[in-house]
């Protein structure tokens, strides 16, 4: 890395703050990924993507116009073929540890009252904000939730890296499920060809790094280190998490015992907008399972689990004593009594070199009844793998925008901590109790206003 001091770059990591509202629930996290990546399960499942007839109103919603077919997330609610209902907000665990929905002062006042004012972006208070006339954006998910609004540009500062005239999508409308999230914004780190702005697409921060000429070529990158709550006591870095923009974090390379010259790189294909690369095999306890030469994977910090093809999942879980696929949990589970020595060594091919998934990350959440929900699950009919946090937590990852390549540095782990979060069902119950407590509190406020 260049040591040149540049007016647009200061070496400041962006710390990742744990979302205290996050609930480790395997099934809900998996359903969230079904919504995000729009895939259908290939194994027996409670949740699935189904077709639904919707009326596009000409005069009002559902009034006049024409009927059209849309895809919605659905769930089986009974033994009969037609005992099916729509997926509701409580069915989905949004991955809000690293992602959050967009909010701005363009939202209705009633919505803004739910959030602290310091977490809401107000373009009126920015002297550098410029509105893009006629520009809009719209995102929809398989469960029917939506977010939409207008577009402007502003100066974006990311841990000391400054990007000028960056497109900012301002939310005018949010579905209720978005408003229940803790974060105040979403920073997209994919490429611009999946942007939803209309009539003209805008560049994401990733592509703006390249377009902005005053950023040196060796600074057109970002990195991430995703620590684990399991490492707070056991590891020297205490599980800290951060991103860097514009530089590689040398202390982390030193901690990993790797020099900058020895970072492993693989070329990525950005054609689909993602950090996508070749991945033609997995290895379980030294046994290689070959996959199609055309098989690819995506590195995605916004995906909690790792999603692999069914053959690979089967090869992994058959090596764990007592592991099984559960249609009610919609995923692979294994006994909580399994020891470290009984867990297999699993590695995934990244552009020709295998990288190990830490044993402690093979277990994601307490599934109850003495079982653990696995951190690796089926990708269903999705044609590629998604290597999310289950994989990424074991590595320091470098996203080199300028050279279209991904760098991986394995992180040392002194102890494999197999402890899991609290029982998902119990946490879900507490979450519901908190929801009802908030609801009662709101009702009391309404009653008090009525009395006045």
Buried (B, 14 or more C-beta within 10 A) or exposed (E): BEEEEBEBBBBBBBEBEEBEBBBBBBBBBBBBBBBBBBBBBEBEBBBBBBEEEBEEEEEEEEEEEEEEEEEBBBBBEEEEEEEBEBBEEEBBBBBBBBBBBBBBBBBEEEBBEEBEEEEBBEBEEEEEBEEBEEBBBEBEBBBBBBBBBBBBBBBBBBBBBBBBBBBBBBBBBBBEBBBBBBBBBBBBBBBBEEBBBEEEBBBBBBBBBBEBEEBBEBBBBBBBBBBBBBBEEBBEBEBBBBBBBBBBBEEBBEBBEBEEEEBBBBEBEBEBBBBBBBBBBBBBEEEBBEBEEEBBBBBBBBBBBBBBBBEBBBBBBEBBEBBEBBEEBBBBBBBBEBEEEBBBBBBBBBBEEBBBBBBBBBBBBBBBEEBBBBBBBBBBEBEBBBBBBBBBBBBBBBBBBBBBBBBBBBBEBEEBBBEBBEBBEEBBEEBEEEEEEEEEEEEEEEEEEEEE
